[in-house]
Amino acid sequence: MENLGARKQPLLSFAIPTYNFGKFIAETVQTIEDGAEKLALSQFEIVILDGGSTDNTSDIVYKLSEQYNNIRYIKQTERGGIDRDLNTVAEMTLGKYIWLFSADDLLECGWDKFIVPLLEEGGDLFLVPAMMCDIQKSPLRKNPIFRKCPGQKPIVFDISPEDDSLGIYLSRAATLEALFSFLGAVVIKAVVWRALPAREDYFGSCWAHCARIMPLLFRRTKLIYVNQFLVNKRRGNDSFLANGFVARIAITVDGWDKIIREFFVKPSYRHILYNTLRKDMPILLFIYAKISARNPSEIGQLSKLARLLYTECHPSFASRSNYLIYQLIPASTVLNAMITPILPVLIRIRHKVKSMFLE
């Protein structure tokens, strides 16, 4: 492949960690490459770090690199995990800005027409909202990161420790994606990223990139919300479900509890963020996990997580009431057998209802 070191610095680098996503990664890369209408190939790059895939990822990416000369592909002998591999691939980028990206998500055609003028204008950090899709890419709903953002114009947040701009920022958050939880939403200035220390103590949590970026919210930072749904986020392909649904819930609840406790000392900030986490992890999710739990150990772990989130972390009357409902619903193979066949329909209904509240 071409030696990019001799080329002019690209404006933008896509940093993509991957592992056994061969059936998705070609489409991801092609939507980035073919969707660019403003940028030439020399003005952006795609850097892919393969954590030792055992599928056909290598063959697919090598074929793509023959078609597009702005791809760099590095394959490790061992899987480092999402946190370590993302940290590694971001350090390998050459662009002025780094777009942290997932190996199975897609970009809208003409994505660069919206993002490039903002990058050229300047900023420390950019957040890009997504359209939630099923695994076949059929749209489920728009997923805005902030409330009260009518129209399609970008929203600039000037964060400063000298006022309560952070409090305003947090209060407008519709989801914890405002704290960088969705990988594909984050575009960051490379010099800003590299000035922040890697959080190796978060490696293995799935949230090391969030912990690394979080200090930007406590100093002068220009954060721009792009306010265009440029990313298509593929659902139903969560590799973190390998250890079961309850373990997946634990990744989110335990990880965000740790981040909130470390970074957000003010009670008012914690109150906002735990409420946001409860909206991201609704009680219906816990109830379904309880109904479908595989053994008593999972039920015990799940109940501990539900108690933590709904009764211990700045709870409200509503959250405590939800926890009581959770306790009343039994773990039941009969209920699970009834719900499983209609689960896709229930998921679509949930997305429609959530979309109504977010609009």
TIFI-12273 format. One line per field, with one value per residue (C-alpha): residue in one letter; y, x, z; residue number from 1. Coordinates in steps of 0.001 Angstrom, whole numbers, always signed. Example, Ala and Ser with C-alpha at 12.3 -4.5 7.8 and 13.67 -1.06 7.14 Angstrom:
code <- (A_S)
y <- (-4500_-1060)
x <- (+12300_+13670)
z <- (+7800_+7140)
pos <- (1_2)
This chain:
code <- (M_E_N_L_G_A_R_K_Q_P_L_L_S_F_A_I_P_T_Y_N_F_G_K_F_I_A_E_T_V_Q_T_I_E_D_G_A_E_K_L_A_L_S_Q_F_E_I_V_I_L_D_G_G_S_T_D_N_T_S_D_I_V_Y_K_L_S_E_Q_Y_N_N_I_R_Y_I_K_Q_T_E_R_G_G_I_D_R_D_L_N_T_V_A_E_M_T_L_G_K_Y_I_W_L_F_S_A_D_D_L_L_E_C_G_W_D_K_F_I_V_P_L_L_E_E_G_G_D_L_F_L_V_P_A_M_M_C_D_I_Q_K_S_P_L_R_K_N_P_I_F_R_K_C_P_G_Q_K_P_I_V_F_D_I_S_P_E_D_D_S_L_G_I_Y_L_S_R_A_A_T_L_E_A_L_F_S_F_L_G_A_V_V_I_K_A_V_V_W_R_A_L_P_A_R_E_D_Y_F_G_S_C_W_A_H_C_A_R_I_M_P_L_L_F_R_R_T_K_L_I_Y_V_N_Q_F_L_V_N_K_R_R_G_N_D_S_F_L_A_N_G_F_V_A_R_I_A_I_T_V_D_G_W_D_K_I_I_R_E_F_F_V_K_P_S_Y_R_H_I_L_Y_N_T_L_R_K_D_M_P_I_L_L_F_I_Y_A_K_I_S_A_R_N_P_S_E_I_G_Q_L_S_K_L_A_R_L_L_Y_T_E_C_H_P_S_F_A_S_R_S_N_Y_L_I_Y_Q_L_I_P_A_S_T_V_L_N_A_M_I_T_P_I_L_P_V_L_I_R_I_R_H_K_V_K_S_M_F_L_E)
y <- (+0_+3605_+5228_+8013_+9498_+11499_+12959_+16260_+15964_+14930_+17006_+14000_+10480_+7718_+5537_+2146_-762_-4062_-7708_-10311_-7744_-8942_-9102_-5409_-3561_-3336_-1487_+785_+1738_+2197_+4594_+6701_+6622_+6818_+9161_+11875_+14589_+17478_+15818_+14160_+10833_+12628_+14824_+12046_+8621_+5459_+3661_+188_-1767_-5421_-7068_-10485_-11320_-14968_-14286_-12836_-9244_-9180_-10276_-7751_-4794_-5636_-5603_-2256_-856_-1737_+311_+3242_+4508_+6260_+3112_+1819_-1604_-3000_-6490_-7504_-11078_-10732_-8914_-5994_-5257_-2258_+211_-642_-1104_+2198_+3966_+2338_+3083_+6703_+7191_+5881_+8525_+11429_+13751_+17108_+15638_+12085_+10527_+7613_+5175_+1732_-1045_-1756_+1726_+3657_+7255_+9145_+10148_+13677_+13465_+15664_+18596_+19053_+18184_+19739_+23414_+22959_+21394_+24198_+26763_+25094_+23426_+20999_+18375_+17546_+15276_+13727_+12223_+8934_+7331_+4111_+1184_-2536_-4982_-4865_-1037_-294_+2975_+2727_+6340_+9431_+9623_+13270_+13764_+17020_+18423_+21768_+21724_+22637_+22784_+21495_+24244_+23241_+24140_+25528_+24830_+27017_+25111_+27149_+26475_+30108_+29709_+26970_+26271_+22621_+22444_+23850_+21405_+18400_+19514_+19574_+16067_+13588_+10656_+9841_+10192_+13792_+12248_+10442_+6997_+6279_+5793_+6890_+10225_+11596_+13735_+15280_+17541_+15354_+17666_+17771_+13972_+13480_+16027_+13976_+11002_+7530_+6016_+2534_+2040_+1975_-591_-3476_-1295_-217_+3434_+4333_+6838_+8580_+8837_+10204_+12912_+13842_+16468_+18671_+19382_+20999_+23501_+25943_+23790_+24565_+21643_+21634_+19542_+18887_+18459_+16348_+12614_+11566_+8185_+5103_+3122_-582_-2276_-5995_-6532_-5917_-7927_-7173_-9510_-12480_-12991_-12514_-9726_-9186_-8812_-6272_-4226_-4390_-2886_+204_+642_-99_+1817_+4971_+4837_+4843_+7744_+9863_+9351_+10205_+13301_+14871_+15967_+18448_+16775_+18628_+17206_+13698_+14027_+14979_+12223_+9378_+10429_+10358_+6938_+5659_+6900_+5133_+1991_+1946_-365_-2357_-3395_-4740_-6508_-8249_-9226_-10690_-12658_-14052_-14609_-17921_-18744_-17437_-15926_-13637_-12628_-11762_-9657_-7926_-7106_-5578_-3378_-2351_-1500_+575_+2562_+2956_+3297_+4354_+6784_+10058_+8289_+9962_+8809_+7578_+5583_+3907_+3070_+1532_-604_-1902_-2872_-4674_-6630_-7671_-9165_-12786_-14493_-16769_-19114_-18943_-15134_-15351_-17832_-15493_-12351_-13699_-14183_-10630_-8995_-7367_-5729_-4540_-3079_-1111_+171_+1256_+3166_+4924_+5925_+7164_+9111_+10938_+12039_+13173_+15301)
x <- (+0_+1003_+3291_+1110_+3932_+5172_+1763_+306_-1477_-5089_-7820_-9593_-8695_-11182_-9870_-11583_-10822_-12313_-12552_-14364_-16584_-15757_-19420_-19884_-16619_-16667_-19962_-18716_-15607_-17513_-20021_-17112_-15190_-18024_-20075_-17425_-18518_-16321_-13073_-10571_-9097_-5873_-7718_-8886_-7688_-9124_-6936_-8150_-6654_-7611_-7388_-6467_-9676_-10184_-12728_-12161_-11589_-8019_-9026_-11838_-9762_-6850_-9239_-10604_-7070_-6490_-9547_-8868_-5336_-6148_-6617_-4088_-4648_-2746_-3419_-2341_-1646_-3863_-7047_-6334_-9987_-11990_-10409_-6787_-7312_-9164_-6407_-3788_-5482_-6198_-2493_-1668_-3711_-2144_-5129_-5787_-9022_-9818_-13235_-13555_-15648_-17227_-16566_-20260_-21827_-22481_-22255_-24810_-23868_-22474_-21410_-18382_-20479_-21737_-18700_-15844_-16958_-17186_-13725_-12278_-13897_-12280_-13302_-11990_-14690_-17641_-20626_-22602_-26056_-27163_-30147_-30855_-31245_-31819_-29141_-30443_-30056_-33790_-34320_-35873_-35695_-33546_-31454_-30682_-27950_-29418_-32872_-34103_-32121_-34694_-33718_-30423_-27981_-24976_-25087_-21948_-21335_-18636_-17773_-16045_-15128_-15940_-19718_-22346_-22131_-21458_-24677_-26601_-24846_-25726_-29331_-29818_-28421_-31031_-28650_-25215_-23920_-23405_-20624_-19207_-20718_-21350_-18051_-19227_-20465_-17062_-14767_-11885_-8978_-5861_-3677_-6418_-6725_-2980_-2693_-5126_-3650_-4801_-6923_-5467_-7282_-10475_-9173_-11623_-14569_-15544_-15491_-11786_-12254_-14995_-12762_-9955_-12117_-14091_-11598_-12527_-15832_-14007_-11885_-12429_-13656_-15441_-17794_-19943_-23070_-23310_-27132_-27252_-28012_-24972_-24344_-26511_-26020_-26579_-28428_-28676_-24957_-23621_-20419_-20517_-23502_-21150_-21358_-25112_-27635_-27121_-23350_-24043_-26239_-23473_-20980_-23176_-24379_-21082_-19034_-21120_-21473_-17670_-17324_-20009_-18499_-14988_-15686_-18931_-18665_-21567_-24782_-26810_-24623_-24885_-28653_-28920_-26588_-28126_-31545_-30102_-28576_-31971_-33516_-30784_-31314_-35101_-36722_-38359_-34858_-34198_-37568_-36912_-33428_-34961_-37574_-34946_-32188_-30403_-29780_-30187_-26707_-27715_-30896_-28870_-26418_-29246_-31119_-27968_-27598_-31263_-31069_-27922_-29343_-32933_-32674_-29111_-27873_-29730_-33116_-36466_-39934_-40436_-37192_-38003_-41470_-39929_-37690_-40740_-42317_-39105_-39239_-42853_-42193_-41045_-38322_-40391_-39631_-43328_-43261_-39991_-41514_-44468_-42383_-39532_-41583_-42958_-39753_-38892_-42338_-41953_-38536_-39980_-42828_-40313_-38297_-41421_-42466_-38976_-38852_-42049_-40509_-37263_-38885)
z <- (+0_-538_+1996_+3369_+5400_+2387_+1611_+2713_+6048_+5458_+6997_+8488_+9583_+10313_+13143_+12949_+15289_+14135_+15023_+12892_+11171_+7665_+6677_+7507_+7044_+3232_+3289_+6085_+4111_+867_+2424_+3662_+377_-2138_+33_-33_-2463_-1340_-284_-2602_-1473_-594_+1899_+4204_+5234_+6741_+9260_+10233_+13111_+13071_+16467_+15070_+13180_+12292_+9530_+6046_+7201_+5843_+2342_+2206_+3382_+1073_-1883_-730_-446_-4110_-5022_-2663_-2008_+1269_+3366_+5873_+7358_+10318_+11641_+15118_+16096_+19168_+20065_+22353_+23151_+21955_+24396_+23695_+19959_+19595_+21499_+19250_+15937_+16883_+17593_+14101_+12310_+10414_+9973_+11577_+12941_+14015_+13547_+15953_+13962_+14216_+11705_+11101_+10947_+7749_+6565_+4541_+1011_+1023_+4678_+4012_+2742_+6287_+8382_+6364_+6637_+10410_+10613_+8504_+10781_+13774_+16996_+19586_+19442_+17214_+17879_+15019_+15711_+14178_+12555_+14439_+12026_+12318_+11248_+7648_+7696_+7766_+9687_+13156_+14362_+14546_+17694_+18522_+21094_+22444_+23023_+21752_+18506_+15855_+12223_+10911_+11812_+13932_+17616_+19239_+22930_+24434_+27594_+30283_+33931_+34696_+34393_+34421_+30702_+31575_+33579_+30618_+28303_+30481_+30935_+27152_+26685_+25434_+25817_+27207_+23668_+24837_+26938_+23897_+24552_+20849_+19093_+15652_+16961_+17976_+15814_+17740_+16878_+16758_+18851_+21479_+21539_+21860_+24658_+26743_+28619_+27662_+30415_+30645_+33948_+31865_+29367_+29367_+30379_+26808_+27947_+27940_+25106_+27129_+30201_+28017_+26449_+29573_+30896_+27915_+29638_+32562_+30657_+27809_+24936_+21707_+21109_+17988_+17571_+13838_+14015_+10857_+10997_+9003_+10659_+10251_+13442_+12907_+15781_+16473_+16013_+19509_+19926_+23659_+24009_+23801_+27564_+27721_+28038_+31767_+31316_+28560_+30909_+33519_+31048_+30711_+34292_+36053_+33492_+33629_+37375_+37567_+35108_+36774_+40221_+39020_+36952_+38151_+41758_+41824_+43016_+40388_+37603_+39021_+39301_+35616_+34446_+36427_+35114_+31588_+32219_+33398_+30147_+28173_+30278_+30906_+33422_+30595_+29549_+33051_+33118_+29802_+30985_+34146_+32220_+29850_+32446_+32021_+35671_+39252_+39172_+36302_+38113_+41218_+39203_+37360_+40563_+42008_+38907_+38966_+42661_+42097_+39193_+40344_+44137_+45034_+42368_+42985_+42775_+42246_+43269_+39691_+39666_+42980_+41665_+38561_+40730_+42629_+39304_+38371_+41641_+41058_+37612_+37972_+36009_+33804_+30935_+30002_+29707_+27791_+25337_+24818_+24314_+22166_+18938_+19082_+20301_+16925_+16880_+20474_+19656_+16739_+18929_+21571_+18971_+17687_+21179_+22023_+18782_+19771_+23071_+21434_+18732)
pos <- (1_2_3_4_5_6_7_8_9_10_11_12_13_14_15_16_17_18_19_20_21_22_23_24_25_26_27_28_29_30_31_32_33_34_35_36_37_38_39_40_41_42_43_44_45_46_47_48_49_50_51_52_53_54_55_56_57_58_59_60_61_62_63_64_65_66_67_68_69_70_71_72_73_74_75_76_77_78_79_80_81_82_83_84_85_86_87_88_89_90_91_92_93_94_95_96_97_98_99_100_101_102_103_104_105_106_107_108_109_110_111_112_113_114_115_116_117_118_119_120_121_122_123_124_125_126_127_128_129_130_131_132_133_134_135_136_137_138_139_140_141_142_143_144_145_146_147_148_149_150_151_152_153_154_155_156_157_158_159_160_161_162_163_164_165_166_167_168_169_170_171_172_173_174_175_176_177_178_179_180_181_182_183_184_185_186_187_188_189_190_191_192_193_194_195_196_197_198_199_200_201_202_203_204_205_206_207_208_209_210_211_212_213_214_215_216_217_218_219_220_221_222_223_224_225_226_227_228_229_230_231_232_233_234_235_236_237_238_239_240_241_242_243_244_245_246_247_248_249_250_251_252_253_254_255_256_257_258_259_260_261_262_263_264_265_266_267_268_269_270_271_272_273_274_275_276_277_278_279_280_281_282_283_284_285_286_287_288_289_290_291_292_293_294_295_296_297_298_299_300_301_302_303_304_305_306_307_308_309_310_311_312_313_314_315_316_317_318_319_320_321_322_323_324_325_326_327_328_329_330_331_332_333_334_335_336_337_338_339_340_341_342_343_344_345_346_347_348_349_350_351_352_353_354_355_356_357_358_359)
